């Protein structure tokens, strides 16, 4: 068997297609990601499984479309909220479980957002250790524009920082979390002592509110947003430096990507792509993804094959010598050949879901839109020549539309489509507990929080 690599996966929050230098940004600083691209493979057509975070992150962990694992919506919300009684089903076969079973050391640092009840935490899904925020960094005590703090406190108690399954701090200073995360990552890699490891770093950057160390704020040409891009980029550089110090750089597959597209405001950009986070336009789900495995990936190659984060599970399993479970449906496809060659056959099909509705489907070079904001639409775009989805070819190319309809019907039958009134036949249950409980108690004025109330007023 070929040598088994370590896996270093950096999964940013809301990093858009146009936010990095190697993807065209002229204003944000990302030297370490740009260097990764110069010496590795940059994917031009890489997709998050959802335009919002909980479904996207659950999909990455399971190699499945969110709807497959019951992660389409959450008590009417687009993402999981503090204290929800639902989360990633403990019966799911996850990426860290597969790697741990193959002898890997595993750790998640940063955002989880697949459920905050004990049964749903990262340590119950195959991670040996966890250190981070269990959900989004805006789900703590923060100034809001739409309600008094006392009202917001009812839904968002003090933000918890977890170590494994224990809250170790409430309302941490978000500006310094990236440094603490990197320190924990370095400690984990050193502790592996030559054994294969999987380290997933999921920084809060560049999700609102925008917090970054003062050094990056002072250097930024794009305000706090540029500072957050630079902070995430620095984290990559610091971890790569440690890999080199440990002699593990040449035996590590390094991936830098994002959980969904950017909001497109506060300095963020999706480049030429239409739409933003929360939408099934390309800007909502086509995200940056750069990979490097020294001596294995080709250098400075742009891979135009279609791939997705749901492909990580079968790919990592293949490279690690682990078996993908055959007792359930998995949507991911092994993309090892793309990593090793920088070219090849990617996904023939990609499905774009908004909650329970199939809004669009991509087959090869074509994308067919079916629904938007609850209403049926008829739109067809040729993505290689029109990534901005500006020229609707639905009427001009009925042959292409007709050729795609069987795949649409198959997708609806498989995973369902609320817009069409179809119930999917291959959807598994989300995890449930009898009663959900928030991880932190209500705000206590006598508690010596380091930051009692986050001062940014950026709304989510």
VOROKOL-195452 format. One record per residue (C-alpha): x, y negated, z; residue in one letter; residue number from 1. Coordinates in pm, 1 decimal. Layout:
N
{atom {X,Y,Z},a,NUM}
...
This chain:
460
{atom {0.0,0.0,0.0},x,1}
{atom {116.6,-354.7,-68.8},x,2}
{atom {230.5,-563.4,223.4},x,3}
{atom {-59.4,-687.1,432.0},x,4}
{atom {-64.6,-1064.7,462.4},x,5}
{atom {-154.8,-1281.1,754.9},x,6}
{atom {-450.5,-1507.8,682.2},x,7}
{atom {-452.8,-1877.8,769.2},x,8}
{atom {-789.2,-2026.1,672.8},x,9}
{atom {-856.1,-2396.2,726.0},x,10}
{atom {-1226.2,-2464.5,678.8},x,11}
{atom {-1291.6,-2839.2,701.7},x,12}
{atom {-1625.5,-2997.0,780.0},x,13}
{atom {-1792.1,-3197.9,499.3},x,14}
{atom {-1471.3,-3241.0,295.5},x,15}
{atom {-1584.3,-3341.3,-53.7},x,16}
{atom {-1457.8,-3250.3,-398.6},x,17}
{atom {-1301.8,-3593.6,-443.5},x,18}
{atom {-1149.1,-3642.7,-98.5},x,19}
{atom {-801.9,-3493.9,-156.5},x,20}
{atom {-514.1,-3619.6,-368.4},x,21}
{atom {-486.8,-3295.1,-562.6},x,22}
{atom {-855.3,-3333.4,-657.3},x,23}
{atom {-813.5,-3691.1,-773.2},x,24}
{atom {-837.0,-3913.2,-466.3},x,25}
{atom {-630.2,-4228.9,-503.1},x,26}
{atom {-703.2,-4356.5,-153.5},x,27}
{atom {-676.2,-4066.9,94.1},x,28}
{atom {-342.3,-3919.9,198.2},x,29}
{atom {-316.3,-3540.0,176.5},x,30}
{atom {51.2,-3458.5,109.1},x,31}
{atom {44.4,-3111.3,263.8},x,32}
{atom {-264.0,-2995.0,74.4},x,33}
{atom {-121.3,-3148.5,-242.1},x,34}
{atom {201.5,-2953.1,-186.0},x,35}
{atom {-4.3,-2637.5,-136.0},x,36}
{atom {-163.9,-2701.9,-475.5},x,37}
{atom {169.0,-2773.3,-645.9},x,38}
{atom {300.1,-2437.2,-533.7},x,39}
{atom {-21.0,-2238.4,-536.3},x,40}
{atom {-364.5,-2209.9,-696.4},x,41}
{atom {-622.3,-2489.2,-704.4},x,42}
{atom {-977.6,-2370.9,-771.1},x,43}
{atom {-1186.9,-2604.9,-982.5},x,44}
{atom {-1516.6,-2414.6,-952.0},x,45}
{atom {-1526.1,-2296.2,-592.3},x,46}
{atom {-1854.8,-2296.5,-401.3},x,47}
{atom {-1976.7,-2308.1,-45.8},x,48}
{atom {-2275.1,-2078.7,-2.1},x,49}
{atom {-2492.5,-2362.8,124.8},x,50}
{atom {-2493.0,-2743.9,120.5},x,51}
{atom {-2514.4,-2751.1,502.5},x,52}
{atom {-2296.6,-2603.6,773.6},x,53}
{atom {-2471.0,-2327.8,972.0},x,54}
{atom {-2581.4,-2133.2,662.6},x,55}
{atom {-2243.6,-2191.0,500.0},x,56}
{atom {-2043.8,-2072.4,799.6},x,57}
{atom {-2260.9,-1767.9,855.4},x,58}
{atom {-2216.0,-1680.2,489.4},x,59}
{atom {-1837.6,-1708.9,512.5},x,60}
{atom {-1831.3,-1475.5,812.8},x,61}
{atom {-2049.7,-1208.4,653.1},x,62}
{atom {-1974.0,-1231.1,280.4},x,63}
{atom {-2345.1,-1278.6,217.4},x,64}
{atom {-2574.7,-1548.4,88.2},x,65}
{atom {-2726.9,-1721.5,394.2},x,66}
{atom {-3075.8,-1593.9,315.4},x,67}
{atom {-2948.0,-1236.1,320.5},x,68}
{atom {-2863.3,-1268.9,692.6},x,69}
{atom {-3167.7,-1474.6,793.4},x,70}
{atom {-2968.9,-1799.9,790.7},x,71}
{atom {-3197.7,-1997.0,560.3},x,72}
{atom {-3343.9,-2229.9,825.7},x,73}
{atom {-3358.2,-2246.1,1202.9},x,74}
{atom {-3690.7,-2317.2,1370.6},x,75}
{atom {-3759.5,-2564.6,1091.9},x,76}
{atom {-3413.9,-2724.8,1114.1},x,77}
{atom {-3148.3,-2708.7,844.0},x,78}
{atom {-2882.4,-2605.1,1100.0},x,79}
{atom {-2866.3,-2448.8,1444.9},x,80}
{atom {-2924.5,-2685.3,1736.8},x,81}
{atom {-2792.6,-2671.7,2095.2},x,82}
{atom {-2975.5,-2408.0,2295.7},x,83}
{atom {-3148.3,-2238.2,2003.6},x,84}
{atom {-3252.4,-1880.9,2081.6},x,85}
{atom {-3128.2,-1761.0,1740.9},x,86}
{atom {-2788.7,-1707.9,1581.4},x,87}
{atom {-2570.5,-1471.6,1380.4},x,88}
{atom {-2699.2,-1120.6,1442.7},x,89}
{atom {-2447.3,-916.1,1646.5},x,90}
{atom {-2521.3,-622.0,1415.2},x,91}
{atom {-2369.2,-802.4,1116.1},x,92}
{atom {-2034.6,-681.4,983.1},x,93}
{atom {-1816.5,-992.1,992.7},x,94}
{atom {-1480.9,-1079.6,844.7},x,95}
{atom {-1302.8,-1091.9,1183.1},x,96}
{atom {-1459.4,-758.1,1283.3},x,97}
{atom {-1323.8,-592.5,969.4},x,98}
{atom {-976.8,-738.0,1016.0},x,99}
{atom {-967.2,-659.5,1386.0},x,100}
{atom {-1058.4,-301.4,1301.3},x,101}
{atom {-761.1,-295.3,1064.4},x,102}
{atom {-522.6,-396.7,1341.4},x,103}
{atom {-524.8,-774.7,1301.3},x,104}
{atom {-510.6,-1028.9,1582.4},x,105}
{atom {-795.9,-1275.7,1531.7},x,106}
{atom {-874.2,-1626.9,1652.0},x,107}
{atom {-1115.7,-1905.3,1563.7},x,108}
{atom {-1028.5,-2260.6,1658.8},x,109}
{atom {-1276.2,-2543.9,1609.7},x,110}
{atom {-1633.2,-2544.1,1490.6},x,111}
{atom {-1845.3,-2227.0,1501.2},x,112}
{atom {-2211.6,-2328.8,1450.2},x,113}
{atom {-2348.2,-1976.7,1414.3},x,114}
{atom {-2523.0,-1974.7,1752.2},x,115}
{atom {-2432.2,-2093.1,2102.9},x,116}
{atom {-2590.0,-1819.2,2314.3},x,117}
{atom {-2343.0,-1564.7,2458.8},x,118}
{atom {-2461.4,-1292.9,2220.3},x,119}
{atom {-2376.6,-1509.0,1917.7},x,120}
{atom {-2039.4,-1657.4,2013.4},x,121}
{atom {-1723.3,-1591.0,1807.3},x,122}
{atom {-1587.3,-1344.9,2063.9},x,123}
{atom {-1894.1,-1124.9,2001.3},x,124}
{atom {-1825.6,-1124.4,1627.6},x,125}
{atom {-1468.7,-997.9,1611.5},x,126}
{atom {-1255.3,-1291.2,1722.5},x,127}
{atom {-1015.8,-1199.7,2003.7},x,128}
{atom {-1012.1,-1562.1,2111.9},x,129}
{atom {-1205.4,-1881.1,2050.5},x,130}
{atom {-1128.8,-2242.3,2134.3},x,131}
{atom {-1345.0,-2523.6,2004.0},x,132}
{atom {-1683.8,-2688.1,1966.6},x,133}
{atom {-1971.4,-2439.5,1923.4},x,134}
{atom {-2157.9,-2673.4,1688.3},x,135}
{atom {-2120.5,-3011.6,1515.7},x,136}
{atom {-1926.9,-3292.4,1680.6},x,137}
{atom {-2230.1,-3523.9,1656.9},x,138}
{atom {-2437.8,-3297.6,1882.7},x,139}
{atom {-2318.2,-3449.3,2209.0},x,140}
{atom {-2387.4,-3774.8,2392.3},x,141}
{atom {-2345.9,-4032.2,2119.3},x,142}
{atom {-2491.4,-4371.1,2039.3},x,143}
{atom {-2775.7,-4334.0,1790.2},x,144}
{atom {-2952.1,-4587.8,1576.6},x,145}
{atom {-3288.2,-4415.5,1593.9},x,146}
{atom {-3358.8,-4363.9,1965.8},x,147}
{atom {-3253.9,-4471.3,2316.0},x,148}
{atom {-2977.3,-4261.9,2471.1},x,149}
{atom {-3221.3,-4124.3,2729.7},x,150}
{atom {-3435.4,-3973.8,2453.7},x,151}
{atom {-3138.9,-3832.1,2263.0},x,152}
{atom {-3007.9,-3669.8,2582.6},x,153}
{atom {-3305.8,-3433.3,2580.5},x,154}
{atom {-3179.9,-3262.5,2264.0},x,155}
{atom {-2807.7,-3332.8,2288.8},x,156}
{atom {-2654.1,-3284.2,2634.5},x,157}
{atom {-2279.6,-3342.2,2686.9},x,158}
{atom {-2070.1,-3187.1,2408.3},x,159}
{atom {-1908.6,-2860.4,2525.1},x,160}
{atom {-1552.6,-2750.8,2451.0},x,161}
{atom {-1526.6,-2373.2,2484.4},x,162}
{atom {-1238.5,-2140.4,2554.4},x,163}
{atom {-1354.1,-1791.3,2461.8},x,164}
{atom {-1702.0,-1798.1,2622.4},x,165}
{atom {-1647.1,-2056.9,2895.4},x,166}
{atom {-1709.4,-2431.0,2883.9},x,167}
{atom {-1378.3,-2586.3,2986.2},x,168}
{atom {-1462.5,-2952.1,2921.9},x,169}
{atom {-1763.0,-3170.0,2849.2},x,170}
{atom {-1747.7,-3474.9,2622.1},x,171}
{atom {-1380.7,-3428.8,2522.8},x,172}
{atom {-1198.2,-3713.2,2351.0},x,173}
{atom {-1254.8,-3619.6,1987.1},x,174}
{atom {-959.8,-3825.9,1868.4},x,175}
{atom {-716.6,-3580.5,2025.5},x,176}
{atom {-890.4,-3250.7,1954.1},x,177}
{atom {-700.8,-3186.7,1630.1},x,178}
{atom {-371.4,-3192.0,1822.5},x,179}
{atom {-509.0,-2956.7,2086.4},x,180}
{atom {-636.4,-2727.3,1813.9},x,181}
{atom {-300.8,-2711.1,1638.9},x,182}
{atom {-127.7,-2641.3,1969.7},x,183}
{atom {-360.5,-2347.6,2033.7},x,184}
{atom {-303.6,-2222.4,1681.4},x,185}
{atom {73.1,-2227.7,1727.5},x,186}
{atom {43.9,-2044.4,2059.9},x,187}
{atom {-174.6,-1779.1,1894.7},x,188}
{atom {65.3,-1722.6,1603.9},x,189}
{atom {361.1,-1693.7,1838.6},x,190}
{atom {168.9,-1446.0,2052.0},x,191}
{atom {106.2,-1220.4,1753.5},x,192}
{atom {478.1,-1127.3,1766.4},x,193}
{atom {496.3,-998.9,1412.3},x,194}
{atom {159.9,-821.6,1411.8},x,195}
{atom {-75.8,-926.8,1129.8},x,196}
{atom {-313.9,-1205.5,1224.8},x,197}
{atom {-617.5,-1397.4,1103.5},x,198}
{atom {-631.6,-1757.4,1222.5},x,199}
{atom {-929.8,-1967.5,1119.5},x,200}
{atom {-900.5,-2337.7,1198.4},x,201}
{atom {-1228.9,-2526.5,1158.5},x,202}
{atom {-1151.1,-2890.1,1247.1},x,203}
{atom {-1425.2,-3143.7,1318.3},x,204}
{atom {-1286.0,-3362.7,1039.7},x,205}
{atom {-1440.3,-3510.0,829.2},x,206}
{atom {-1786.0,-3476.6,987.2},x,207}
{atom {-1951.4,-3780.5,1139.8},x,208}
{atom {-1869.1,-3937.0,1382.4},x,209}
{atom {-1525.7,-4000.6,1233.9},x,210}
{atom {-1259.2,-3955.2,1499.1},x,211}
{atom {-886.3,-3911.1,1434.9},x,212}
{atom {-561.9,-3983.0,1625.4},x,213}
{atom {-464.0,-4349.2,1624.5},x,214}
{atom {-156.9,-4283.0,1412.4},x,215}
{atom {-373.9,-4181.3,1118.4},x,216}
{atom {-618.2,-4466.6,1174.0},x,217}
{atom {-330.6,-4716.2,1157.9},x,218}
{atom {-190.0,-4562.1,839.0},x,219}
{atom {-521.4,-4515.2,655.2},x,220}
{atom {-615.8,-4710.8,343.9},x,221}
{atom {-971.0,-4574.9,367.4},x,222}
{atom {-1070.6,-4654.9,722.9},x,223}
{atom {-1163.8,-4382.8,966.5},x,224}
{atom {-1255.7,-4145.9,685.9},x,225}
{atom {-908.0,-4159.9,535.6},x,226}
{atom {-767.0,-4108.5,885.3},x,227}
{atom {-973.7,-3792.6,926.1},x,228}
{atom {-855.9,-3655.0,590.6},x,229}
{atom {-497.0,-3724.1,695.6},x,230}
{atom {-552.1,-3554.3,1032.2},x,231}
{atom {-681.7,-3235.0,870.0},x,232}
{atom {-393.7,-3245.8,623.9},x,233}
{atom {-144.6,-3290.4,910.0},x,234}
{atom {-289.1,-2983.8,1083.6},x,235}
{atom {-214.3,-2777.5,772.7},x,236}
{atom {141.0,-2911.4,760.6},x,237}
{atom {205.5,-2841.4,1128.6},x,238}
{atom {79.1,-2483.4,1105.4},x,239}
{atom {278.0,-2415.2,788.0},x,240}
{atom {588.4,-2548.6,961.9},x,241}
{atom {532.3,-2300.7,1244.3},x,242}
{atom {481.0,-2016.1,997.2},x,243}
{atom {821.7,-2095.7,852.7},x,244}
{atom {979.1,-2110.1,1197.3},x,245}
{atom {834.1,-1767.8,1277.7},x,246}
{atom {951.2,-1619.8,947.7},x,247}
{atom {588.2,-1551.9,850.6},x,248}
{atom {542.3,-1809.7,575.0},x,249}
{atom {616.5,-1570.8,287.2},x,250}
{atom {373.3,-1316.1,426.5},x,251}
{atom {73.4,-1544.0,480.1},x,252}
{atom {-217.0,-1624.9,251.4},x,253}
{atom {-296.4,-1989.3,326.6},x,254}
{atom {-635.6,-2132.5,227.9},x,255}
{atom {-761.1,-2490.1,264.9},x,256}
{atom {-1129.8,-2546.0,188.1},x,257}
{atom {-1456.8,-2698.5,314.0},x,258}
{atom {-1793.5,-2574.8,440.4},x,259}
{atom {-1995.4,-2792.3,199.4},x,260}
{atom {-1971.9,-3111.5,-1.8},x,261}
{atom {-1935.3,-3456.8,147.5},x,262}
{atom {-2212.2,-3698.0,238.9},x,263}
{atom {-2071.6,-3941.7,-14.2},x,264}
{atom {-2075.3,-4233.7,230.1},x,265}
{atom {-1845.5,-4383.1,495.0},x,266}
{atom {-1553.4,-4349.1,252.2},x,267}
{atom {-1625.0,-3991.0,138.1},x,268}
{atom {-1636.5,-3882.3,-225.7},x,269}
{atom {-1747.5,-3589.3,-435.7},x,270}
{atom {-1553.2,-3719.9,-733.8},x,271}
{atom {-1726.9,-3671.5,-1066.7},x,272}
{atom {-1988.1,-3440.0,-918.4},x,273}
{atom {-2351.4,-3539.1,-879.1},x,274}
{atom {-2521.3,-3528.0,-541.3},x,275}
{atom {-2391.7,-3475.9,-190.3},x,276}
{atom {-2422.9,-3266.0,121.6},x,277}
{atom {-2774.5,-3126.9,175.3},x,278}
{atom {-2836.2,-3106.9,-201.3},x,279}
{atom {-2794.9,-2823.9,-452.2},x,280}
{atom {-2640.5,-3055.7,-707.8},x,281}
{atom {-2274.6,-2970.1,-760.6},x,282}
{atom {-2165.7,-3234.7,-509.2},x,283}
{atom {-2343.6,-3047.1,-232.8},x,284}
{atom {-2176.7,-2711.2,-283.5},x,285}
{atom {-1874.8,-2727.0,-513.7},x,286}
{atom {-1586.8,-2785.7,-274.2},x,287}
{atom {-1208.3,-2808.6,-276.0},x,288}
{atom {-1022.6,-2481.5,-231.3},x,289}
{atom {-646.1,-2440.5,-254.0},x,290}
{atom {-460.3,-2115.3,-187.5},x,291}
{atom {-97.7,-2016.7,-158.1},x,292}
{atom {73.3,-1688.4,-77.5},x,293}
{atom {443.7,-1742.7,-147.1},x,294}
{atom {579.5,-1498.6,-399.8},x,295}
{atom {230.9,-1373.2,-486.9},x,296}
{atom {19.8,-1665.1,-608.3},x,297}
{atom {146.1,-1839.8,-922.3},x,298}
{atom {271.9,-2194.7,-874.5},x,299}
{atom {80.9,-2505.6,-976.0},x,300}
{atom {-209.2,-2328.3,-1145.2},x,301}
{atom {-568.0,-2447.7,-1178.1},x,302}
{atom {-808.1,-2154.2,-1164.6},x,303}
{atom {-1132.7,-2226.7,-1348.6},x,304}
{atom {-1304.3,-1900.3,-1258.4},x,305}
{atom {-1617.6,-1928.6,-1046.0},x,306}
{atom {-1559.8,-1816.2,-686.6},x,307}
{atom {-1717.4,-1870.7,-346.1},x,308}
{atom {-1650.4,-1852.1,24.7},x,309}
{atom {-1868.1,-1539.5,36.5},x,310}
{atom {-1588.9,-1372.5,-159.1},x,311}
{atom {-1345.0,-1408.1,131.1},x,312}
{atom {-1474.2,-1102.6,318.5},x,313}
{atom {-1419.3,-841.6,44.3},x,314}
{atom {-1099.1,-1014.7,-65.1},x,315}
{atom {-940.2,-1023.2,279.4},x,316}
{atom {-1056.6,-667.4,340.5},x,317}
{atom {-893.3,-552.3,17.7},x,318}
{atom {-564.0,-723.8,97.9},x,319}
{atom {-566.2,-597.9,457.3},x,320}
{atom {-654.9,-239.2,374.4},x,321}
{atom {-992.9,-261.5,548.4},x,322}
{atom {-1314.3,-109.4,415.3},x,323}
{atom {-1612.1,-324.6,321.6},x,324}
{atom {-1922.1,-171.9,485.5},x,325}
{atom {-2131.7,35.8,248.9},x,326}
{atom {-2438.4,56.1,473.3},x,327}
{atom {-2564.5,-293.0,380.5},x,328}
{atom {-2570.0,-535.0,93.2},x,329}
{atom {-2272.1,-771.5,68.5},x,330}
{atom {-2275.8,-1046.9,-192.8},x,331}
{atom {-1906.0,-1127.5,-201.0},x,332}
{atom {-1670.3,-999.5,-469.0},x,333}
{atom {-1303.6,-918.2,-440.9},x,334}
{atom {-1111.8,-1214.2,-582.9},x,335}
{atom {-764.4,-1071.8,-521.6},x,336}
{atom {-687.4,-1082.3,-893.0},x,337}
{atom {-769.4,-1453.1,-907.6},x,338}
{atom {-538.7,-1519.9,-614.8},x,339}
{atom {-254.2,-1319.7,-764.7},x,340}
{atom {-293.4,-1437.7,-1124.3},x,341}
{atom {-462.2,-1775.6,-1097.3},x,342}
{atom {-700.3,-1665.3,-1370.4},x,343}
{atom {-939.5,-1387.8,-1456.2},x,344}
{atom {-1302.9,-1296.7,-1432.6},x,345}
{atom {-1480.6,-1475.0,-1149.9},x,346}
{atom {-1836.8,-1451.5,-1029.9},x,347}
{atom {-2077.5,-1408.6,-1318.4},x,348}
{atom {-2360.0,-1554.7,-1110.5},x,349}
{atom {-2401.7,-1798.0,-823.9},x,350}
{atom {-2728.0,-1880.2,-646.4},x,351}
{atom {-2804.5,-2222.2,-496.1},x,352}
{atom {-3057.0,-2206.6,-212.2},x,353}
{atom {-3207.3,-2491.0,-10.8},x,354}
{atom {-3358.1,-2324.1,296.4},x,355}
{atom {-3587.1,-2049.8,158.9},x,356}
{atom {-3615.3,-2186.0,-195.7},x,357}
{atom {-3396.5,-2084.9,-489.5},x,358}
{atom {-3328.8,-2428.4,-636.6},x,359}
{atom {-3074.6,-2340.7,-905.0},x,360}
{atom {-2865.0,-2060.9,-1048.8},x,361}
{atom {-2532.2,-2062.4,-1232.5},x,362}
{atom {-2452.8,-1793.1,-1487.8},x,363}
{atom {-2120.3,-1833.8,-1659.8},x,364}
{atom {-2090.3,-2190.7,-1782.3},x,365}
{atom {-2458.7,-2278.2,-1741.5},x,366}
{atom {-2657.9,-2404.6,-1444.6},x,367}
{atom {-3036.9,-2393.0,-1445.1},x,368}
{atom {-3227.6,-2606.9,-1193.3},x,369}
{atom {-3566.5,-2476.4,-1079.4},x,370}
{atom {-3671.6,-2686.7,-778.2},x,371}
{atom {-3573.4,-3013.3,-614.1},x,372}
{atom {-3724.2,-3147.1,-292.3},x,373}
{atom {-4006.9,-2896.6,-305.2},x,374}
{atom {-4109.6,-2973.0,-663.9},x,375}
{atom {-4049.2,-2757.7,-970.7},x,376}
{atom {-3804.1,-2903.0,-1222.9},x,377}
{atom {-3668.3,-2803.4,-1564.5},x,378}
{atom {-3302.4,-2889.4,-1606.2},x,379}
{atom {-3008.9,-2713.9,-1769.7},x,380}
{atom {-2647.0,-2827.8,-1763.2},x,381}
{atom {-2328.3,-2704.5,-1926.7},x,382}
{atom {-2092.7,-2743.9,-1632.2},x,383}
{atom {-1750.2,-2721.1,-1801.8},x,384}
{atom {-1830.3,-3018.1,-2025.0},x,385}
{atom {-2070.0,-3191.6,-1783.7},x,386}
{atom {-1971.7,-3130.3,-1419.3},x,387}
{atom {-2160.0,-3446.4,-1323.4},x,388}
{atom {-2487.5,-3291.8,-1444.4},x,389}
{atom {-2578.2,-3595.5,-1652.6},x,390}
{atom {-2715.5,-3443.9,-1975.4},x,391}
{atom {-3019.6,-3219.2,-1941.9},x,392}
{atom {-3012.0,-2955.6,-2216.7},x,393}
{atom {-3326.2,-2769.1,-2109.7},x,394}
{atom {-3524.6,-2860.3,-2421.5},x,395}
{atom {-3225.3,-2838.2,-2653.3},x,396}
{atom {-3118.1,-2486.9,-2547.8},x,397}
{atom {-3427.7,-2271.0,-2489.8},x,398}
{atom {-3218.3,-1967.1,-2582.9},x,399}
{atom {-2991.7,-2021.1,-2283.3},x,400}
{atom {-3288.7,-2080.0,-2053.4},x,401}
{atom {-3453.8,-1758.6,-2169.4},x,402}
{atom {-3135.5,-1560.7,-2117.8},x,403}
{atom {-3111.1,-1682.0,-1756.6},x,404}
{atom {-3469.0,-1614.3,-1647.9},x,405}
{atom {-3422.1,-1241.4,-1573.7},x,406}
{atom {-3146.3,-1330.2,-1325.3},x,407}
{atom {-3376.2,-1589.1,-1167.5},x,408}
{atom {-3648.7,-1332.1,-1116.3},x,409}
{atom {-3400.7,-1079.5,-979.9},x,410}
{atom {-3267.5,-1336.2,-731.3},x,411}
{atom {-3619.0,-1421.6,-614.9},x,412}
{atom {-3710.3,-1057.9,-569.1},x,413}
{atom {-3387.6,-995.5,-381.5},x,414}
{atom {-3369.3,-1294.5,-144.6},x,415}
{atom {-3709.9,-1456.5,-185.7},x,416}
{atom {-3815.6,-1804.2,-290.6},x,417}
{atom {-4061.5,-2010.0,-88.4},x,418}
{atom {-4117.5,-2245.8,-381.1},x,419}
{atom {-4237.2,-1953.9,-593.0},x,420}
{atom {-4418.1,-1776.8,-311.0},x,421}
{atom {-4191.8,-1470.8,-331.6},x,422}
{atom {-4077.2,-1279.6,-24.3},x,423}
{atom {-3732.4,-1126.2,-61.2},x,424}
{atom {-3703.3,-751.1,-19.1},x,425}
{atom {-3339.3,-748.2,94.5},x,426}
{atom {-3331.9,-1003.8,375.9},x,427}
{atom {-3197.5,-903.3,716.9},x,428}
{atom {-3304.5,-1038.6,1055.7},x,429}
{atom {-3135.9,-1330.0,1225.1},x,430}
{atom {-3012.5,-1259.7,1579.1},x,431}
{atom {-3253.8,-1345.6,1859.6},x,432}
{atom {-3249.9,-1366.4,2238.0},x,433}
{atom {-3546.5,-1394.9,2470.5},x,434}
{atom {-3467.8,-1746.3,2588.5},x,435}
{atom {-3217.8,-2000.9,2462.7},x,436}
{atom {-3021.4,-2212.3,2708.2},x,437}
{atom {-2803.0,-2514.3,2643.8},x,438}
{atom {-2436.9,-2468.8,2731.0},x,439}
{atom {-2415.0,-2788.7,2934.5},x,440}
{atom {-2643.3,-2941.9,3195.5},x,441}
{atom {-2807.2,-3279.7,3138.1},x,442}
{atom {-2588.7,-3588.2,3166.6},x,443}
{atom {-2470.1,-3649.1,3520.4},x,444}
{atom {-2357.8,-4008.6,3597.0},x,445}
{atom {-2132.4,-3879.5,3876.4},x,446}
{atom {-1941.1,-3645.2,3644.6},x,447}
{atom {-1595.8,-3783.6,3553.8},x,448}
{atom {-1628.5,-3732.4,3177.6},x,449}
{atom {-1328.0,-3860.1,2982.1},x,450}
{atom {-1578.6,-4001.3,2728.3},x,451}
{atom {-1924.7,-4035.3,2881.3},x,452}
{atom {-2078.5,-4162.9,2556.7},x,453}
{atom {-1919.8,-4146.1,2211.4},x,454}
{atom {-1920.2,-4499.0,2076.4},x,455}
{atom {-1958.7,-4439.8,1703.8},x,456}
{atom {-2307.7,-4513.9,1578.4},x,457}
{atom {-2280.2,-4313.0,1257.0},x,458}
{atom {-2595.7,-4110.2,1216.5},x,459}
{atom {-2605.9,-3748.7,1110.0},x,460}
